[in-house]
Amino acid sequence: MLQDLRNALNKQGDKLDKQYELSVALPAPKATLDLGIDIDVLFNIVDFANIMTYDLRGAWDDTSGHLTGLYSNPNDPLAGKGLSVDESVNYLISQGAEPEKIVVGAAFYTRGWEKVSKGPDASTPGLYGEASIVGTDADQSPSRGAENESPLISGDRGRRGGVWAHRSFDKLKAKYPGVKEYWDDVAKAPYLYDENSGAFFTYDNIRSITEKTSYVNGNNLGGMISWMSSQDAPTNSSKRDELTKTAKKGLFGDGELPAYEIKYADLDIMATIEPYKESWGSSGGYKITIKNNEVVNESGEVLRAVERSAETIKFPKLYIKNNGGNLTSGDYQAGTVTNKDGYTMVDLKGVWEGKMIDQGKSYSFKLKSTEAPQDTSAIESIEITQRITPNGVEMVRQTIFGDATGPSDVNTKPTLKGVSNKTITVDDDFDPMAGITAYDKEDGDLTSKILVKGTVDTTKVGTYKLAYSVTDSQNETTTEECTITVKAKESTVIDFGVGQGIEWPTQVNAPFVDMVAWVTKPDYNNDGVANLERLSLDTGVKFFNLGFVQATSNTIKDGKVQWGWGGHSVLSEEHKDNTQYQGIKKSIKELRELGGDVAISLGGLNGTPFWEATQDVEVLTNTYMDIVQGYGLTRLDLDIEGSAQDKGKNTANAKAIKKVQDATGVDIVLTVPVLPSGLTWNQLDVLEAYLSEGVDVEVVNIMTMCYGPGTLLPGENYGTGSVRAIDSTKNQLKDYFKKFANIELTDRQAYGKIGTTSSIGFEGSAHPIFTKEWSKLVVDHAIEKEIAMTSFWSMNRDAMLETNAGVSSQYEFTEVFKKFEEGDEGTNPPINTSPILKGIEDKKIFVGEAFDAMEGVTAIDKEDGNLTDKIIVTGNVDNNIAGAYTLIYTVEDSEGLITTKERIITVKEKPDITDDNFDPNKIYLEGDTVIYKGEKYTAKWWTQGGVPENNPAWEKEVIPNEDGSMDYIEGKIYLEGDVVLYQGKRYQAKWWTKSIPGSDESWEALDKDENGSMDYVEGKAYVEGDIVLYQGKMYQAKWWTKSTPGSDNSWQLIN
């Protein structure tokens, strides 16, 4: 790829007479470089390689060390692994890297450990000392790290790492007042250490940066990079440049930095001039029109935006050489007009219509002279410059009329624009002249003179040659050719050839089968894969959960995540001829031919689930549609464990799952870890993510396994603990389905949403063998409570396809779990579900604005179907009188289950606003304001197209409420001190946050009841003395707690 990129850049550079520089970022550690980087070849291609010689040590290590040390210290237990600048540089050179291309890195931030021993050398206390586990990360995993400057947030900022910006050292030292600065003269690196608390921080400072610059110059290296400039400390100026200036001085001294000529390609711009005379007197002037002849050639969203940005005339300034005297402004469209040294200068940056001239657009203005000109002979030339910002540096000075260097008798050939190779699909519309223009310096626009030879048959697949030519008035001809490729339409039918799934029973026993494990047992394998048909014939089990399909990498191809069974790319449709993959598909097909079916499980403890590879909803949707349609699935299992439980990532995933479920009707099962006490906050957050996005969760399959002795009650074992886990989860499902899906479950219905999966036999030395007796306890309880599914990991163990110390005879556990289906005597009584109301949200309208209470509102019921016409609305909205109106929506299904939702419609006086002035064809810059649908929006960055509503490039002006609060806007960033109104209550942001008010500790509730209590918020931390209202009762926190009121001793019941 790099070589192809280099070749293309060289070709483009030759075409434009400029040199393109190609650089890469490389890891520093030897082990990482050895994973597949051909250093010698790479350095022959690139101009520079930026070596990321930072993050070399951190809280992931059990001993302290230097984040970005120049040299290795012999006391470092990791010395020799390329974890210093010098070690990394020397290894690169030994592998063929040219020194002058190596750029080393500096860190403008810290990393730190909370508690470190004094280490092996008393002269450098704390350095290479043992780091203790003293805290937890945001996901509650143990951590050695010190506190960060920013609060922990699940996801990218979820790790304690002692990360503080260089500019925030005063805050760091205030947080850790006992730290003292030390200097390691061997590594040439500073650090902070507190001998009493053990706090340790590593970083770069002025002294270490100076050492690095000396090293770069002394070893003829290519330079230095840093991460990152915004973290630098300010000097006496207003810029953050303390370490940046140190690096510059060390590398280049006190003089100016070397200057480099930047070459720009001229845009296709032309100017036309029309003299005019006023209807009164003798004055007149010139009407000048600037035409941007560039056209849209790119079709992709990203490349089209890049092309448009490059080919838009930005903040133009004109230099007009005029021998007829000074010119002045003839209308407001001329902007600012000045005269100097024989030039009339026209600056259009202050004119709304003229500061940006898009592709294909024109702009006209007038200049006045004392005497009306008879022709344009007094105008010798017009030159134009551009600027990136209104007050930025002028660049790309090009002549667009006449000759700025004096007249010439040499005729120039015309130029053709827009001729390029294209690929279209059969039956696509194709216009050979679309986007094609011709221009001649002497003759002007020659587009109408273009001749095209060749034809394109859009009904047939093939390649077609077109030749474009244009001839000017002096018979100079320009010719360009291109190839148009017509490709076949892509088939939309996705079928992997394994048959179609069936509807699953309401209650089912469906063991897990490891389809990636290599099976050699005769008659029990299909090309190395578990033979599902044989397992079903042996046992009578007809339904199986198959594990696991995972992302093969973070690579997105054709808008889809690349996937494979077990994360192996060869076990996928990309390699459908692979023998083992054929065995997987054969097993599925054979089972279905027996009348059975499979659910495919995505995720698992090891490997990368799709939602960790990307959070692009469309990419995820496309990927799931392939899996569901290709395998003909009616049930999809999401196995969500470990880091895959991140709420934000699961929310994005839930949006995609919702789209797939709406399109296919596939049932969704969430398989999650559990404790005997029930789901933890991690799993509850996952459940909330899917319910909140409207996913119809068929089953919550709890992993009744691997608890650990600390989670069991006295006398409890893994069997009785699993029974308690089922009961505990039942209560949580009732609570969460009500809160986030507006579904009130009875106890029976809640049990009917639960699946249980035990890990039979021997799982590991940390856990006891899960026995048949314990399994019987689980199954008996499942039968009694009529749960949705029993399962176990794994059928491979119980069928003795693999050796397991806890399984003594084939199918001994299967015989126990089969009792679940037999326990209901072969019947699966349906559990009626409550109807679902959709589209009911609070809304604001203006006085006089039309309002339909049923617009967008629907009701569906799993058993009865569409119940929209059964909705009853209580309450009225008078859209002629300002005020807040409450509407109550009620719908009842055929079994008498009722669902009710409430919404508030606020009618507001219509403010005095100007008419809408948003133009989707105009380019807007940061700070530009528009009116759209009566609302004022401000552009946050360069943008064009779309509409401001729900567009991240625009920020809507929020009018504060009478109490100073603002209505909460989902997804908006709030800063410390911001007060919002959410669901009728006020919240104040405690720091930077994008979360929902009340959902986490970043918000403080301002409104309390008369008795001083606040509504309880799940997951929020409460401190001693806090009073909350929960399920109609008041509780007071006895100490710091995040538990549910009444669930443990941290709460005291007040009334």
Secondary structure, 3 states (H helix, E strand, C coil): CHHHHHHHHHHHHHHHCCCCCCEEEEECCHHHHCCCCCHHHHHHHCCEEEEECCCCCCCCCCECCCCCCCCCCCCCCCCCCCCCHHHHHHHHHHCCCCHHHEEEEEECECEEECCECCCCCCCCCCCCCEECCCEECCCCCEECECCCCCCCCCCCCCCCCCCCEHHHHHHHHHHCCCCEEEEECCCCEEEEECCCCCCEEECCCHHHHHHHHHHHHHCCCCEEEEECHHHCCECCCCCECHHHHHHHHHHHCCCCCCCCCCCCCCCCEEEEEEEEECCCCCCEEEEEEEEECCCCCCCCHHHHHHHHHHHCEECCEEEEEECCCCCEECCHHHCEEEEECCEEEEECCCCCCCCEECCCCEEEEEEEECCCCCCCCCEEEEEEEECCCCCCCCEEEEEEEECCCCCCCCCCCCEEECCCCEEEECCCCCCCCCCCEEEECCCEECHHHCEEECCCCCCCCEEEEEEEEEECCCCCEEEEEEEEEEECCCCCCCCCCCCCCCCCCCCEECCEEECCCCCCCCCCEECCEECHHHHHHHHCCCEEEEEEEEEEEEEEECCEEEEEECCCCCCCHHHCCCHHHHHHHHHHHHHHHCCCEEEEEEECCCCECHHHHCCCHHHHHHHHHHHHHHCCCCEEEEECCHHHHCHHHHHHHHHHHHHHHHHHCCEEEEEEECECCECCHHHHHHHHHHHHCCCCEEEEEEECCCCCHHHCCCCCCHHHHHHHHHHHHHHHHHHHHHHHHCCCCCHHHHHCCEEEEEECECCCCCCCCECHHHHHHHHHHHHHHCCCEEEEECHHHHCCCCCCCCCCCCCHHHHHHCHHHHHCCCCCCCCCCCCEEECCCCEEEECCCCCCCCCCCEEEECCCEECHHHCEEECCCCCCCCEEEEEEEEEECCCCCEEEEEEEEEEECCCCCCCCCCCCCCEECCCCEEEECCEEEEECCCEECCCCCCCCCEEECCCCCCCCCEECCCCCCECCCCEEEECCEEEEECCCECCCCCCCCCEEECCCCCCCCEECCCCCCECCCCEEEECCEEEEECCCECCCCCCCCCEEECC
